[in-house]
Amino acid sequence: MTLYAVEPWSAVVEEMRALWQAHFREVASDQERAPLDPDLDAYARLEAAGALHVLTMREGRVLAGYLVALVWPHLHHRSVSHAFFDLYYVRPAHRRWTAGIRLFREAERTLAARGVRRMITGTKLHVGPAGRSLDAGPIFRRLGWVEMERQYGKWIGAW
């Protein structure tokens, strides 16, 4: 049975860290130039400020997935609480037809209960190492999300 729960960052970070290398290898682009190096102190500060929302997905005691969102007013819309999704991942062995959909629905439910009025996330557009598309856009559209903008990146400076 799959259980979802909002848990403190400090209580689950070590379990999540155990999954980060696999998560990173599966979805990150430019892995050689931008190695996985999370700022754990910054996450701890965000938790202390009440700005982290960590949703876990468990199969029994096993951490099967997680979603981490940053919660605060948007700089352009300070009267509206926003959730900016930072990380979301479901272990491949636990991906079933609706696993991702259920994770996002539960995030919406728990964020709304917290007073969030708008969620913002991104999705990868490239194909992962296993040859499958990483674009979660179809899932988001199915859940009523709308595309808001596109992001672009450019490496600068010497390498």
C-alpha positions in Angstrom: 0.0 0.0 0.0 1.3 3.4 -0.9 1.3 6.0 1.8 1.9 9.8 1.3 2.9 12.1 4.1 4.3 15.5 4.6 7.5 15.0 6.6 10.2 17.3 8.0 13.2 17.8 5.7 15.5 17.0 8.6 13.7 13.7 9.2 13.9 12.4 5.6 16.9 14.1 4.0 19.2 11.1 4.6 16.7 8.7 3.0 16.3 11.1 0.0 20.1 11.5 -0.3 20.4 7.8 -0.9 18.3 8.3 -4.0 19.9 11.5 -5.4 22.6 9.9 -7.4 20.2 7.7 -9.3 17.8 10.7 -9.7 20.6 12.9 -10.9 22.0 10.3 -13.4 18.5 9.8 -14.8 17.4 13.4 -15.3 20.3 15.9 -15.1 21.8 17.4 -18.3 25.4 18.5 -18.5 26.3 16.3 -15.6 30.1 16.7 -16.1 29.9 20.5 -16.0 27.3 20.7 -13.2 27.9 17.9 -10.8 25.4 17.0 -8.0 26.4 19.2 -5.1 23.3 20.2 -3.1 23.5 23.0 -0.6 22.2 21.1 2.5 22.8 24.1 4.7 20.5 26.2 2.5 17.8 23.5 2.7 18.2 23.5 6.5 17.7 27.3 6.6 14.6 27.0 4.3 13.2 24.3 6.7 13.9 26.5 9.7 12.1 29.4 7.9 9.1 27.2 7.3 9.6 27.4 3.5 10.1 23.7 2.7 7.3 21.3 1.9 8.5 17.7 1.7 6.0 15.1 0.6 7.1 11.5 0.8 5.7 8.4 -1.0 6.3 5.2 0.8 5.7 1.5 0.1 5.7 0.2 3.6 8.8 1.7 5.2 10.6 2.1 1.9 10.9 5.6 0.5 9.5 5.1 -3.0 9.4 8.8 -4.1 9.4 12.4 -2.9 8.5 15.9 -3.9 10.2 18.9 -2.4 8.7 22.4 -2.9 9.7 25.8 -1.8 6.8 27.7 -0.3 6.6 31.5 -0.1 5.0 34.5 -1.8 6.0 35.2 -5.3 8.2 38.2 -5.6 5.8 39.8 -8.1 2.6 38.6 -6.3 3.4 38.8 -2.6 -0.2 38.4 -1.5 -0.3 35.0 -3.1 1.4 32.0 -1.6 3.3 29.9 -4.2 4.9 26.5 -4.2 7.9 26.2 -6.5 8.7 22.5 -7.1 12.4 21.8 -6.6 12.6 18.0 -6.7 10.2 15.3 -7.6 11.2 11.7 -8.1 9.7 8.2 -8.0 12.0 5.2 -8.0 11.8 3.2 -11.2 10.7 0.0 -9.4 7.7 2.0 -8.0 6.5 3.7 -11.2 3.2 2.4 -12.1 0.6 3.8 -14.4 -0.5 6.5 -11.9 2.4 6.8 -9.5 3.5 10.3 -10.6 -0.1 11.5 -11.0 -0.9 10.4 -7.4 2.2 12.1 -6.1 1.3 15.4 -7.8 -2.3 15.2 -6.7 -1.3 14.6 -3.1 1.2 17.5 -3.3 -1.7 19.7 -4.5 -3.9 18.6 -1.7 -1.3 19.1 1.0 -0.1 22.4 -0.4 -3.6 23.7 -0.6 -4.2 22.8 3.0 -1.1 24.8 3.8 -2.6 27.9 2.1 -0.7 27.7 -1.2 -2.7 29.1 -4.1 -0.4 28.5 -7.0 2.1 25.8 -7.9 4.9 26.3 -10.3 7.2 23.6 -11.7 9.3 22.7 -14.6 9.9 19.6 -16.6 12.9 18.2 -18.5 12.7 18.3 -22.2 15.6 16.0 -23.1 15.7 12.2 -23.4 17.3 10.5 -20.4 20.1 7.9 -20.6 17.6 5.1 -20.8 16.3 6.6 -24.0 12.9 7.7 -22.6 11.5 11.2 -22.7 11.8 13.1 -19.4 9.0 15.5 -20.3 6.3 15.3 -17.6 4.2 17.9 -19.4 1.5 15.4 -20.4 1.1 14.5 -16.8 0.8 18.1 -15.7 -1.7 18.9 -18.5 -3.8 16.0 -17.5 -3.8 17.4 -13.9 -5.0 20.8 -15.2 -1.7 22.6 -15.2 -1.0 25.1 -18.0 2.4 25.9 -19.6 3.4 29.4 -18.4 6.8 30.0 -20.0 10.0 28.4 -21.3 13.4 28.6 -19.7 16.7 28.7 -21.5 20.2 28.2 -20.3 23.6 29.1 -21.6 27.1 28.2 -20.2 29.4 31.1 -20.0 33.0 31.6 -18.9 35.9 29.3 -19.5 35.8 25.5 -18.9 
